[in-house]
Amino acid sequence: MTNCGKGILMTKLQLKENEVLRLYNVLSREIRFDGQSMQNSMAHLIACWINNAGNEPVGPLISYSSKMTGLEDNGEPIVKTKVMMQLRDKLVSSEQPYDFTEEIVVEDCIFVRFQDKAENLPYAYSKISLLAYEKDIRLNGDSYTVFISGKDAGNIVADIFMPVADNQRFTPGCL
């Protein structure tokens, strides 16, 4: 909890279950993730491509990470990472390296709203993982991070959605 200056306490991590992520007219580009600066520059490239195509971005930047799909020769995990933006209008076609999806619906997610410094964002992912562990819920390994607002006074607001694996909500004693 943080003190907002007027005696009001706000929680940094607001957690919910059974949430649905719904995105429309999504333009995405797979990236090799090597830090926040790479993600920011890729977001800028996507925004330029959108404007050149005569369209407009709608809403915030979205980052997608898949579950680990294997290991590189050097032992590093293979994880698919994409930067995504929603568009005002549907695209008739897209060019490589961009992909367009008319609608993405991700059901049965554990959700957390994060409000703090960007370097503390890993705690939000950990909070979801801890809740899943405590409730015997198996996550599918994917995550969607919606960056709601930027660095006001060094803080960010981000919504994180992590889907539950199909039919993986266990009741105690039924494992």
Contacts in CASP RR format, 6 or more apart in sequence:
PFRMAT RR
TARGET T0000
AUTHOR 0000-0000-0000
METHOD contacts of the structure
MODEL  1
MTNCGKGILMTKLQLKENEVLRLYNVLSREIRFDGQSMQNSMAHLIACWI
NNAGNEPVGPLISYSSKMTGLEDNGEPIVKTKVMMQLRDKLVSSEQPYDF
TEEIVVEDCIFVRFQDKAENLPYAYSKISLLAYEKDIRLNGDSYTVFISG
KDAGNIVADIFMPVADNQRFTPGCL
1 9 0 8 1.000
1 10 0 8 1.000
1 11 0 8 1.000
1 12 0 8 1.000
2 9 0 8 1.000
2 10 0 8 1.000
2 11 0 8 1.000
2 12 0 8 1.000
2 115 0 8 1.000
2 116 0 8 1.000
3 9 0 8 1.000
4 10 0 8 1.000
10 115 0 8 1.000
11 115 0 8 1.000
12 114 0 8 1.000
12 115 0 8 1.000
12 116 0 8 1.000
12 120 0 8 1.000
12 123 0 8 1.000
13 112 0 8 1.000
13 113 0 8 1.000
13 114 0 8 1.000
13 115 0 8 1.000
13 123 0 8 1.000
13 124 0 8 1.000
13 127 0 8 1.000
14 112 0 8 1.000
14 113 0 8 1.000
14 115 0 8 1.000
15 110 0 8 1.000
15 111 0 8 1.000
15 112 0 8 1.000
15 127 0 8 1.000
15 128 0 8 1.000
15 131 0 8 1.000
16 110 0 8 1.000
16 111 0 8 1.000
16 112 0 8 1.000
17 110 0 8 1.000
17 111 0 8 1.000
17 131 0 8 1.000
18 108 0 8 1.000
18 109 0 8 1.000
19 109 0 8 1.000
19 110 0 8 1.000
19 111 0 8 1.000
19 161 0 8 1.000
20 105 0 8 1.000
20 106 0 8 1.000
20 107 0 8 1.000
20 108 0 8 1.000
20 109 0 8 1.000
21 104 0 8 1.000
21 105 0 8 1.000
21 106 0 8 1.000
21 109 0 8 1.000
21 144 0 8 1.000
21 146 0 8 1.000
21 161 0 8 1.000
22 103 0 8 1.000
22 104 0 8 1.000
22 105 0 8 1.000
22 106 0 8 1.000
23 62 0 8 1.000
23 84 0 8 1.000
23 86 0 8 1.000
23 101 0 8 1.000
23 103 0 8 1.000
23 104 0 8 1.000
23 105 0 8 1.000
24 86 0 8 1.000
24 102 0 8 1.000
24 103 0 8 1.000
25 58 0 8 1.000
25 86 0 8 1.000
25 87 0 8 1.000
25 88 0 8 1.000
25 89 0 8 1.000
25 90 0 8 1.000
25 91 0 8 1.000
25 100 0 8 1.000
25 102 0 8 1.000
26 62 0 8 1.000
26 84 0 8 1.000
26 85 0 8 1.000
26 86 0 8 1.000
26 87 0 8 1.000
26 100 0 8 1.000
26 101 0 8 1.000
26 102 0 8 1.000
26 103 0 8 1.000
26 104 0 8 1.000
27 46 0 8 1.000
27 49 0 8 1.000
27 50 0 8 1.000
27 84 0 8 1.000
27 85 0 8 1.000
27 86 0 8 1.000
27 87 0 8 1.000
27 91 0 8 1.000
27 94 0 8 1.000
27 98 0 8 1.000
27 99 0 8 1.000
27 100 0 8 1.000
28 64 0 8 1.000
28 82 0 8 1.000
28 83 0 8 1.000
28 84 0 8 1.000
28 85 0 8 1.000
28 98 0 8 1.000
28 99 0 8 1.000
28 100 0 8 1.000
28 101 0 8 1.000
29 42 0 8 1.000
29 45 0 8 1.000
29 46 0 8 1.000
29 82 0 8 1.000
29 83 0 8 1.000
29 97 0 8 1.000
29 98 0 8 1.000
29 99 0 8 1.000
30 80 0 8 1.000
30 81 0 8 1.000
30 82 0 8 1.000
30 97 0 8 1.000
30 99 0 8 1.000
31 38 0 8 1.000
31 39 0 8 1.000
31 42 0 8 1.000
31 81 0 8 1.000
31 82 0 8 1.000
31 83 0 8 1.000
32 38 0 8 1.000
32 81 0 8 1.000
33 39 0 8 1.000
33 65 0 8 1.000
33 79 0 8 1.000
33 81 0 8 1.000
36 118 0 8 1.000
39 61 0 8 1.000
39 63 0 8 1.000
39 83 0 8 1.000
42 83 0 8 1.000
43 61 0 8 1.000
43 83 0 8 1.000
43 85 0 8 1.000
46 57 0 8 1.000
46 83 0 8 1.000
46 85 0 8 1.000
46 98 0 8 1.000
47 57 0 8 1.000
47 85 0 8 1.000
49 98 0 8 1.000
50 56 0 8 1.000
50 57 0 8 1.000
50 85 0 8 1.000
50 87 0 8 1.000
53 91 0 8 1.000
55 87 0 8 1.000
55 88 0 8 1.000
55 89 0 8 1.000
55 91 0 8 1.000
56 87 0 8 1.000
56 88 0 8 1.000
56 89 0 8 1.000
57 85 0 8 1.000
57 86 0 8 1.000
57 87 0 8 1.000
57 88 0 8 1.000
58 85 0 8 1.000
58 86 0 8 1.000
58 87 0 8 1.000
58 88 0 8 1.000
59 85 0 8 1.000
59 86 0 8 1.000
60 146 0 8 1.000
60 147 0 8 1.000
60 148 0 8 1.000
60 149 0 8 1.000
61 83 0 8 1.000
61 84 0 8 1.000
61 85 0 8 1.000
61 146 0 8 1.000
61 147 0 8 1.000
62 83 0 8 1.000
62 84 0 8 1.000
62 85 0 8 1.000
62 86 0 8 1.000
62 144 0 8 1.000
62 145 0 8 1.000
62 146 0 8 1.000
62 147 0 8 1.000
63 81 0 8 1.000
63 82 0 8 1.000
63 83 0 8 1.000
63 84 0 8 1.000
63 144 0 8 1.000
63 145 0 8 1.000
63 147 0 8 1.000
64 80 0 8 1.000
64 81 0 8 1.000
64 82 0 8 1.000
64 83 0 8 1.000
64 84 0 8 1.000
64 142 0 8 1.000
64 143 0 8 1.000
64 144 0 8 1.000
64 145 0 8 1.000
65 79 0 8 1.000
65 80 0 8 1.000
65 81 0 8 1.000
65 142 0 8 1.000
65 143 0 8 1.000
65 145 0 8 1.000
66 79 0 8 1.000
66 80 0 8 1.000
66 81 0 8 1.000
66 141 0 8 1.000
66 142 0 8 1.000
67 79 0 8 1.000
67 140 0 8 1.000
67 141 0 8 1.000
67 142 0 8 1.000
68 77 0 8 1.000
68 78 0 8 1.000
68 79 0 8 1.000
68 141 0 8 1.000
69 78 0 8 1.000
69 79 0 8 1.000
69 80 0 8 1.000
70 77 0 8 1.000
70 78 0 8 1.000
71 77 0 8 1.000
71 78 0 8 1.000
72 78 0 8 1.000
90 102 0 8 1.000
91 100 0 8 1.000
93 100 0 8 1.000
94 100 0 8 1.000
106 142 0 8 1.000
106 144 0 8 1.000
106 161 0 8 1.000
106 163 0 8 1.000
107 163 0 8 1.000
108 163 0 8 1.000
108 164 0 8 1.000
109 144 0 8 1.000
109 161 0 8 1.000
109 162 0 8 1.000
109 163 0 8 1.000
109 164 0 8 1.000
110 128 0 8 1.000
110 131 0 8 1.000
110 132 0 8 1.000
110 137 0 8 1.000
110 139 0 8 1.000
110 161 0 8 1.000
110 162 0 8 1.000
110 164 0 8 1.000
111 159 0 8 1.000
111 160 0 8 1.000
111 161 0 8 1.000
111 162 0 8 1.000
112 124 0 8 1.000
112 127 0 8 1.000
112 128 0 8 1.000
112 159 0 8 1.000
112 160 0 8 1.000
113 157 0 8 1.000
113 158 0 8 1.000
113 159 0 8 1.000
113 160 0 8 1.000
114 120 0 8 1.000
114 121 0 8 1.000
114 123 0 8 1.000
114 124 0 8 1.000
114 156 0 8 1.000
114 157 0 8 1.000
114 158 0 8 1.000
114 159 0 8 1.000
114 160 0 8 1.000
115 155 0 8 1.000
115 156 0 8 1.000
115 157 0 8 1.000
116 123 0 8 1.000
116 155 0 8 1.000
116 156 0 8 1.000
117 154 0 8 1.000
117 155 0 8 1.000
117 156 0 8 1.000
118 151 0 8 1.000
118 154 0 8 1.000
118 155 0 8 1.000
118 156 0 8 1.000
121 145 0 8 1.000
121 156 0 8 1.000
121 158 0 8 1.000
124 158 0 8 1.000
124 160 0 8 1.000
125 143 0 8 1.000
125 160 0 8 1.000
125 162 0 8 1.000
128 139 0 8 1.000
128 160 0 8 1.000
128 162 0 8 1.000
129 139 0 8 1.000
129 162 0 8 1.000
131 137 0 8 1.000
132 138 0 8 1.000
132 139 0 8 1.000
132 162 0 8 1.000
132 164 0 8 1.000
135 169 0 8 1.000
136 169 0 8 1.000
136 170 0 8 1.000
136 172 0 8 1.000
136 175 0 8 1.000
137 164 0 8 1.000
137 168 0 8 1.000
137 169 0 8 1.000
137 170 0 8 1.000
138 164 0 8 1.000
138 165 0 8 1.000
138 168 0 8 1.000
138 170 0 8 1.000
139 162 0 8 1.000
139 163 0 8 1.000
139 164 0 8 1.000
139 165 0 8 1.000
139 168 0 8 1.000
140 162 0 8 1.000
140 163 0 8 1.000
140 164 0 8 1.000
140 165 0 8 1.000
140 166 0 8 1.000
140 168 0 8 1.000
141 162 0 8 1.000
141 163 0 8 1.000
141 165 0 8 1.000
142 162 0 8 1.000
142 163 0 8 1.000
143 160 0 8 1.000
143 161 0 8 1.000
143 162 0 8 1.000
144 160 0 8 1.000
144 161 0 8 1.000
144 162 0 8 1.000
145 158 0 8 1.000
145 159 0 8 1.000
145 160 0 8 1.000
145 161 0 8 1.000
146 158 0 8 1.000
146 159 0 8 1.000
146 160 0 8 1.000
146 161 0 8 1.000
147 156 0 8 1.000
147 157 0 8 1.000
147 158 0 8 1.000
148 156 0 8 1.000
148 157 0 8 1.000
148 158 0 8 1.000
148 159 0 8 1.000
149 156 0 8 1.000
149 157 0 8 1.000
150 156 0 8 1.000
150 157 0 8 1.000
END
